[in-house]
Amino acid sequence: MKSLFCRFIEDRSGATAIEYGLIAALIAAALVSGMTVIGGAINNTMDGAANHIKNSQ
């Protein structure tokens, strides 16, 4: 039983998969937050343009 536990502790293949999963999750979170900020800025720009066109008529 002790050798099985030691072998489990020394196995690094699962740790690599978890690390890749964490990196992918961090990249996804950064992309979502970046797109949210950019989307808000684009929305404000389009609203400003629409109001300018509406008021100039």
PyMOL Python script that loads the backbone (N, CA, C, O; Angstrom):
from pymol import cmd

cmd.read_pdbstr("""\
ATOM      1  N   MET A   1       0.826  -1.193   0.000  1.00  0.00           N
ATOM      2  CA  MET A   1       0.000   0.000   0.000  1.00  0.00           C
ATOM      3  C   MET A   1       0.866   1.250   0.000  1.00  0.00           C
ATOM      4  O   MET A   1       0.547   2.233  -0.668  1.00  0.00           O
ATOM      5  N   LYS A   2       1.965   1.209   0.753  1.00  0.00           N
ATOM      6  CA  LYS A   2       2.856   2.358   0.818  1.00  0.00           C
ATOM      7  C   LYS A   2       3.518   2.613  -0.535  1.00  0.00           C
ATOM      8  O   LYS A   2       3.681   3.765  -0.935  1.00  0.00           O
ATOM      9  N   SER A   3       3.898   1.551  -1.240  1.00  0.00           N
ATOM     10  CA  SER A   3       4.536   1.728  -2.548  1.00  0.00           C
ATOM     11  C   SER A   3       3.535   2.295  -3.560  1.00  0.00           C
ATOM     12  O   SER A   3       3.925   3.076  -4.427  1.00  0.00           O
ATOM     13  N   LEU A   4       2.273   1.925  -3.470  1.00  0.00           N
ATOM     14  CA  LEU A   4       1.244   2.466  -4.349  1.00  0.00           C
ATOM     15  C   LEU A   4       1.068   3.960  -4.106  1.00  0.00           C
ATOM     16  O   LEU A   4       0.945   4.736  -5.054  1.00  0.00           O
ATOM     17  N   PHE A   5       1.057   4.359  -2.849  1.00  0.00           N
ATOM     18  CA  PHE A   5       0.920   5.773  -2.499  1.00  0.00           C
ATOM     19  C   PHE A   5       2.135   6.569  -2.979  1.00  0.00           C
ATOM     20  O   PHE A   5       1.986   7.666  -3.516  1.00  0.00           O
ATOM     21  N   CYS A   6       3.326   6.023  -2.786  1.00  0.00           N
ATOM     22  CA  CYS A   6       4.547   6.705  -3.238  1.00  0.00           C
ATOM     23  C   CYS A   6       4.573   6.843  -4.756  1.00  0.00           C
ATOM     24  O   CYS A   6       4.986   7.877  -5.282  1.00  0.00           O
ATOM     25  N   ARG A   7       4.136   5.809  -5.454  1.00  0.00           N
ATOM     26  CA  ARG A   7       4.071   5.871  -6.909  1.00  0.00           C
ATOM     27  C   ARG A   7       3.072   6.930  -7.367  1.00  0.00           C
ATOM     28  O   ARG A   7       3.317   7.642  -8.341  1.00  0.00           O
ATOM     29  N   PHE A   8       1.946   7.030  -6.662  1.00  0.00           N
ATOM     30  CA  PHE A   8       0.930   8.033  -6.981  1.00  0.00           C
ATOM     31  C   PHE A   8       1.477   9.443  -6.771  1.00  0.00           C
ATOM     32  O   PHE A   8       1.215  10.329  -7.585  1.00  0.00           O
ATOM     33  N   ILE A   9       2.218   9.662  -5.713  1.00  0.00           N
ATOM     34  CA  ILE A   9       2.790  10.980  -5.414  1.00  0.00           C
ATOM     35  C   ILE A   9       3.840  11.365  -6.453  1.00  0.00           C
ATOM     36  O   ILE A   9       3.936  12.533  -6.828  1.00  0.00           O
ATOM     37  N   GLU A  10       4.627  10.397  -6.922  1.00  0.00           N
ATOM     38  CA  GLU A  10       5.705  10.681  -7.864  1.00  0.00           C
ATOM     39  C   GLU A  10       5.233  10.812  -9.306  1.00  0.00           C
ATOM     40  O   GLU A  10       5.990  11.286 -10.154  1.00  0.00           O
ATOM     41  N   ASP A  11       3.998  10.402  -9.609  1.00  0.00           N
ATOM     42  CA  ASP A  11       3.480  10.474 -10.977  1.00  0.00           C
ATOM     43  C   ASP A  11       3.181  11.930 -11.331  1.00  0.00           C
ATOM     44  O   ASP A  11       2.384  12.577 -10.652  1.00  0.00           O
ATOM     45  N   ARG A  12       3.801  12.447 -12.373  1.00  0.00           N
ATOM     46  CA  ARG A  12       3.670  13.851 -12.754  1.00  0.00           C
ATOM     47  C   ARG A  12       2.784  14.062 -13.990  1.00  0.00           C
ATOM     48  O   ARG A  12       2.533  15.208 -14.363  1.00  0.00           O
ATOM     49  N   SER A  13       2.313  13.006 -14.626  1.00  0.00           N
ATOM     50  CA  SER A  13       1.540  13.178 -15.856  1.00  0.00           C
ATOM     51  C   SER A  13       0.202  13.859 -15.589  1.00  0.00           C
ATOM     52  O   SER A  13      -0.249  14.654 -16.414  1.00  0.00           O
ATOM     53  N   GLY A  14      -0.432  13.577 -14.483  1.00  0.00           N
ATOM     54  CA  GLY A  14      -1.687  14.242 -14.144  1.00  0.00           C
ATOM     55  C   GLY A  14      -1.492  15.700 -13.813  1.00  0.00           C
ATOM     56  O   GLY A  14      -2.352  16.526 -14.120  1.00  0.00           O
ATOM     57  N   ALA A  15      -0.380  16.030 -13.193  1.00  0.00           N
ATOM     58  CA  ALA A  15      -0.093  17.423 -12.841  1.00  0.00           C
ATOM     59  C   ALA A  15       0.075  18.274 -14.095  1.00  0.00           C
ATOM     60  O   ALA A  15      -0.343  19.431 -14.120  1.00  0.00           O
ATOM     61  N   THR A  16       0.674  17.717 -15.118  1.00  0.00           N
ATOM     62  CA  THR A  16       0.852  18.456 -16.369  1.00  0.00           C
ATOM     63  C   THR A  16      -0.493  18.763 -17.000  1.00  0.00           C
ATOM     64  O   THR A  16      -0.703  19.875 -17.486  1.00  0.00           O
ATOM     65  N   ALA A  17      -1.398  17.816 -17.006  1.00  0.00           N
ATOM     66  CA  ALA A  17      -2.731  18.043 -17.568  1.00  0.00           C
ATOM     67  C   ALA A  17      -3.477  19.109 -16.776  1.00  0.00           C
ATOM     68  O   ALA A  17      -4.170  19.944 -17.357  1.00  0.00           O
ATOM     69  N   ILE A  18      -3.340  19.087 -15.475  1.00  0.00           N
ATOM     70  CA  ILE A  18      -3.997  20.098 -14.637  1.00  0.00           C
ATOM     71  C   ILE A  18      -3.399  21.470 -14.910  1.00  0.00           C
ATOM     72  O   ILE A  18      -4.131  22.457 -14.983  1.00  0.00           O
ATOM     73  N   GLU A  19      -2.091  21.547 -15.063  1.00  0.00           N
ATOM     74  CA  GLU A  19      -1.450  22.831 -15.356  1.00  0.00           C
ATOM     75  C   GLU A  19      -1.932  23.388 -16.689  1.00  0.00           C
ATOM     76  O   GLU A  19      -2.212  24.582 -16.790  1.00  0.00           O
ATOM     77  N   TYR A  20      -2.035  22.547 -17.708  1.00  0.00           N
ATOM     78  CA  TYR A  20      -2.540  23.003 -19.000  1.00  0.00           C
ATOM     79  C   TYR A  20      -3.995  23.456 -18.882  1.00  0.00           C
ATOM     80  O   TYR A  20      -4.393  24.434 -19.516  1.00  0.00           O
ATOM     81  N   GLY A  21      -4.772  22.766 -18.090  1.00  0.00           N
ATOM     82  CA  GLY A  21      -6.158  23.167 -17.874  1.00  0.00           C
ATOM     83  C   GLY A  21      -6.262  24.515 -17.186  1.00  0.00           C
ATOM     84  O   GLY A  21      -7.102  25.336 -17.552  1.00  0.00           O
ATOM     85  N   LEU A  22      -5.412  24.750 -16.192  1.00  0.00           N
ATOM     86  CA  LEU A  22      -5.409  26.040 -15.505  1.00  0.00           C
ATOM     87  C   LEU A  22      -4.965  27.172 -16.426  1.00  0.00           C
ATOM     88  O   LEU A  22      -5.525  28.267 -16.384  1.00  0.00           O
ATOM     89  N   ILE A  23      -3.969  26.910 -17.249  1.00  0.00           N
ATOM     90  CA  ILE A  23      -3.518  27.928 -18.204  1.00  0.00           C
ATOM     91  C   ILE A  23      -4.636  28.252 -19.189  1.00  0.00           C
ATOM     92  O   ILE A  23      -4.876  29.423 -19.483  1.00  0.00           O
ATOM     93  N   ALA A  24      -5.316  27.241 -19.697  1.00  0.00           N
ATOM     94  CA  ALA A  24      -6.421  27.466 -20.630  1.00  0.00           C
ATOM     95  C   ALA A  24      -7.549  28.252 -19.958  1.00  0.00           C
ATOM     96  O   ALA A  24      -8.151  29.121 -20.587  1.00  0.00           O
ATOM     97  N   ALA A  25      -7.838  27.961 -18.702  1.00  0.00           N
ATOM     98  CA  ALA A  25      -8.886  28.687 -17.980  1.00  0.00           C
ATOM     99  C   ALA A  25      -8.502  30.151 -17.773  1.00  0.00           C
ATOM    100  O   ALA A  25      -9.352  31.032 -17.904  1.00  0.00           O
ATOM    101  N   LEU A  26      -7.239  30.423 -17.453  1.00  0.00           N
ATOM    102  CA  LEU A  26      -6.786  31.801 -17.278  1.00  0.00           C
ATOM    103  C   LEU A  26      -6.845  32.575 -18.593  1.00  0.00           C
ATOM    104  O   LEU A  26      -7.243  33.739 -18.615  1.00  0.00           O
ATOM    105  N   ILE A  27      -6.451  31.930 -19.682  1.00  0.00           N
ATOM    106  CA  ILE A  27      -6.520  32.588 -20.989  1.00  0.00           C
ATOM    107  C   ILE A  27      -7.971  32.879 -21.353  1.00  0.00           C
ATOM    108  O   ILE A  27      -8.277  33.959 -21.858  1.00  0.00           O
ATOM    109  N   ALA A  28      -8.865  31.930 -21.101  1.00  0.00           N
ATOM    110  CA  ALA A  28     -10.280  32.138 -21.401  1.00  0.00           C
ATOM    111  C   ALA A  28     -10.851  33.281 -20.565  1.00  0.00           C
ATOM    112  O   ALA A  28     -11.620  34.094 -21.077  1.00  0.00           O
ATOM    113  N   ALA A  29     -10.489  33.350 -19.302  1.00  0.00           N
ATOM    114  CA  ALA A  29     -10.982  34.430 -18.440  1.00  0.00           C
ATOM    115  C   ALA A  29     -10.464  35.784 -18.924  1.00  0.00           C
ATOM    116  O   ALA A  29     -11.200  36.771 -18.911  1.00  0.00           O
ATOM    117  N   ALA A  30      -9.206  35.833 -19.348  1.00  0.00           N
ATOM    118  CA  ALA A  30      -8.650  37.083 -19.866  1.00  0.00           C
ATOM    119  C   ALA A  30      -9.355  37.500 -21.155  1.00  0.00           C
ATOM    120  O   ALA A  30      -9.640  38.681 -21.352  1.00  0.00           O
ATOM    121  N   LEU A  31      -9.634  36.546 -22.024  1.00  0.00           N
ATOM    122  CA  LEU A  31     -10.339  36.866 -23.266  1.00  0.00           C
ATOM    123  C   LEU A  31     -11.752  37.370 -23.002  1.00  0.00           C
ATOM    124  O   LEU A  31     -12.193  38.335 -23.626  1.00  0.00           O
ATOM    125  N   VAL A  32     -12.458  36.730 -22.091  1.00  0.00           N
ATOM    126  CA  VAL A  32     -13.827  37.153 -21.783  1.00  0.00           C
ATOM    127  C   VAL A  32     -13.838  38.550 -21.191  1.00  0.00           C
ATOM    128  O   VAL A  32     -14.660  39.379 -21.581  1.00  0.00           O
ATOM    129  N   SER A  33     -12.944  38.823 -20.262  1.00  0.00           N
ATOM    130  CA  SER A  33     -12.924  40.157 -19.654  1.00  0.00           C
ATOM    131  C   SER A  33     -12.497  41.212 -20.676  1.00  0.00           C
ATOM    132  O   SER A  33     -13.037  42.318 -20.676  1.00  0.00           O
ATOM    133  N   GLY A  34     -11.554  40.891 -21.530  1.00  0.00           N
ATOM    134  CA  GLY A  34     -11.136  41.827 -22.571  1.00  0.00           C
ATOM    135  C   GLY A  34     -12.243  42.111 -23.563  1.00  0.00           C
ATOM    136  O   GLY A  34     -12.445  43.258 -23.958  1.00  0.00           O
ATOM    137  N   MET A  35     -12.955  41.084 -23.965  1.00  0.00           N
ATOM    138  CA  MET A  35     -14.063  41.269 -24.905  1.00  0.00           C
ATOM    139  C   MET A  35     -15.193  42.075 -24.276  1.00  0.00           C
ATOM    140  O   MET A  35     -15.870  42.839 -24.965  1.00  0.00           O
ATOM    141  N   THR A  36     -15.397  41.913 -22.997  1.00  0.00           N
ATOM    142  CA  THR A  36     -16.436  42.682 -22.301  1.00  0.00           C
ATOM    143  C   THR A  36     -16.094  44.171 -22.325  1.00  0.00           C
ATOM    144  O   THR A  36     -16.957  45.008 -22.590  1.00  0.00           O
ATOM    145  N   VAL A  37     -14.845  44.493 -22.051  1.00  0.00           N
ATOM    146  CA  VAL A  37     -14.419  45.895 -22.052  1.00  0.00           C
ATOM    147  C   VAL A  37     -14.503  46.465 -23.463  1.00  0.00           C
ATOM    148  O   VAL A  37     -15.029  47.560 -23.660  1.00  0.00           O
ATOM    149  N   ILE A  38     -13.993  45.736 -24.434  1.00  0.00           N
ATOM    150  CA  ILE A  38     -14.016  46.210 -25.819  1.00  0.00           C
ATOM    151  C   ILE A  38     -15.456  46.333 -26.318  1.00  0.00           C
ATOM    152  O   ILE A  38     -15.794  47.281 -27.026  1.00  0.00           O
ATOM    153  N   GLY A  39     -16.300  45.369 -25.944  1.00  0.00           N
ATOM    154  CA  GLY A  39     -17.702  45.426 -26.358  1.00  0.00           C
ATOM    155  C   GLY A  39     -18.400  46.651 -25.801  1.00  0.00           C
ATOM    156  O   GLY A  39     -19.194  47.280 -26.501  1.00  0.00           O
ATOM    157  N   GLY A  40     -18.121  46.997 -24.561  1.00  0.00           N
ATOM    158  CA  GLY A  40     -18.714  48.193 -23.961  1.00  0.00           C
ATOM    159  C   GLY A  40     -18.244  49.461 -24.653  1.00  0.00           C
ATOM    160  O   GLY A  40     -19.031  50.382 -24.872  1.00  0.00           O
ATOM    161  N   ALA A  41     -16.967  49.512 -24.997  1.00  0.00           N
ATOM    162  CA  ALA A  41     -16.424  50.683 -25.691  1.00  0.00           C
ATOM    163  C   ALA A  41     -17.033  50.821 -27.083  1.00  0.00           C
ATOM    164  O   ALA A  41     -17.370  51.928 -27.504  1.00  0.00           O
ATOM    165  N   ILE A  42     -17.175  49.722 -27.791  1.00  0.00           N
ATOM    166  CA  ILE A  42     -17.788  49.764 -29.124  1.00  0.00           C
ATOM    167  C   ILE A  42     -19.250  50.188 -29.022  1.00  0.00           C
ATOM    168  O   ILE A  42     -19.730  50.977 -29.835  1.00  0.00           O
ATOM    169  N   ASN A  43     -19.951  49.665 -28.029  1.00  0.00           N
ATOM    170  CA  ASN A  43     -21.350  50.037 -27.831  1.00  0.00           C
ATOM    171  C   ASN A  43     -21.491  51.534 -27.567  1.00  0.00           C
ATOM    172  O   ASN A  43     -22.375  52.180 -28.128  1.00  0.00           O
ATOM    173  N   ASN A  44     -20.634  52.084 -26.725  1.00  0.00           N
ATOM    174  CA  ASN A  44     -20.676  53.523 -26.442  1.00  0.00           C
ATOM    175  C   ASN A  44     -20.370  54.344 -27.686  1.00  0.00           C
ATOM    176  O   ASN A  44     -20.998  55.377 -27.916  1.00  0.00           O
ATOM    177  N   THR A  45     -19.416  53.897 -28.485  1.00  0.00           N
ATOM    178  CA  THR A  45     -19.068  54.608 -29.715  1.00  0.00           C
ATOM    179  C   THR A  45     -20.240  54.600 -30.695  1.00  0.00           C
ATOM    180  O   THR A  45     -20.562  55.627 -31.292  1.00  0.00           O
ATOM    181  N   MET A  46     -20.869  53.451 -30.857  1.00  0.00           N
ATOM    182  CA  MET A  46     -22.004  53.350 -31.775  1.00  0.00           C
ATOM    183  C   MET A  46     -23.190  54.180 -31.279  1.00  0.00           C
ATOM    184  O   MET A  46     -23.884  54.809 -32.078  1.00  0.00           O
ATOM    185  N   ASP A  47     -23.424  54.184 -29.980  1.00  0.00           N
ATOM    186  CA  ASP A  47     -24.504  55.013 -29.431  1.00  0.00           C
ATOM    187  C   ASP A  47     -24.237  56.496 -29.686  1.00  0.00           C
ATOM    188  O   ASP A  47     -25.146  57.247 -30.039  1.00  0.00           O
ATOM    189  N   GLY A  48     -22.984  56.909 -29.504  1.00  0.00           N
ATOM    190  CA  GLY A  48     -22.618  58.296 -29.762  1.00  0.00           C
ATOM    191  C   GLY A  48     -22.802  58.667 -31.229  1.00  0.00           C
ATOM    192  O   GLY A  48     -23.293  59.753 -31.539  1.00  0.00           O
ATOM    193  N   ALA A  49     -22.416  57.781 -32.119  1.00  0.00           N
ATOM    194  CA  ALA A  49     -22.584  58.036 -33.552  1.00  0.00           C
ATOM    195  C   ALA A  49     -24.064  58.104 -33.916  1.00  0.00           C
ATOM    196  O   ALA A  49     -24.473  58.962 -34.698  1.00  0.00           O
ATOM    197  N   ALA A  50     -24.862  57.210 -33.356  1.00  0.00           N
ATOM    198  CA  ALA A  50     -26.299  57.205 -33.645  1.00  0.00           C
ATOM    199  C   ALA A  50     -26.957  58.479 -33.135  1.00  0.00           C
ATOM    200  O   ALA A  50     -27.801  59.059 -33.819  1.00  0.00           O
ATOM    201  N   ASN A  51     -26.583  58.910 -31.957  1.00  0.00           N
ATOM    202  CA  ASN A  51     -27.140  60.152 -31.411  1.00  0.00           C
ATOM    203  C   ASN A  51     -26.715  61.370 -32.236  1.00  0.00           C
ATOM    204  O   ASN A  51     -27.501  62.296 -32.437  1.00  0.00           O
ATOM    205  N   HIS A  52     -25.482  61.359 -32.705  1.00  0.00           N
ATOM    206  CA  HIS A  52     -25.000  62.469 -33.527  1.00  0.00           C
ATOM    207  C   HIS A  52     -25.781  62.540 -34.842  1.00  0.00           C
ATOM    208  O   HIS A  52     -26.177  63.622 -35.277  1.00  0.00           O
ATOM    209  N   ILE A  53     -25.999  61.391 -35.467  1.00  0.00           N
ATOM    210  CA  ILE A  53     -26.769  61.350 -36.720  1.00  0.00           C
ATOM    211  C   ILE A  53     -28.217  61.773 -36.456  1.00  0.00           C
ATOM    212  O   ILE A  53     -28.799  62.534 -37.229  1.00  0.00           O
ATOM    213  N   LYS A  54     -28.779  61.283 -35.379  1.00  0.00           N
ATOM    214  CA  LYS A  54     -30.179  61.592 -35.040  1.00  0.00           C
ATOM    215  C   LYS A  54     -30.355  63.090 -34.777  1.00  0.00           C
ATOM    216  O   LYS A  54     -31.346  63.680 -35.206  1.00  0.00           O
ATOM    217  N   ASN A  55     -29.403  63.708 -34.076  1.00  0.00           N
ATOM    218  CA  ASN A  55     -29.507  65.124 -33.731  1.00  0.00           C
ATOM    219  C   ASN A  55     -29.173  66.052 -34.899  1.00  0.00           C
ATOM    220  O   ASN A  55     -29.583  67.213 -34.898  1.00  0.00           O
ATOM    221  N   SER A  56     -28.442  65.563 -35.883  1.00  0.00           N
ATOM    222  CA  SER A  56     -28.055  66.420 -37.005  1.00  0.00           C
ATOM    223  C   SER A  56     -29.142  66.515 -38.072  1.00  0.00           C
ATOM    224  O   SER A  56     -29.028  67.342 -38.977  1.00  0.00           O
ATOM    225  N   GLN A  57     -30.168  65.716 -37.999  1.00  0.00           N
ATOM    226  CA  GLN A  57     -31.219  65.723 -39.016  1.00  0.00           C
ATOM    227  C   GLN A  57     -32.237  66.782 -38.734  1.00  0.00           C
ATOM    228  O   GLN A  57     -33.196  66.932 -39.490  1.00  0.00           O
TER     229      GLN A  57
END
""", "prot")
cmd.dss("prot")
cmd.show_as("cartoon", "prot")
cmd.util.cbc("prot")
cmd.orient("prot")
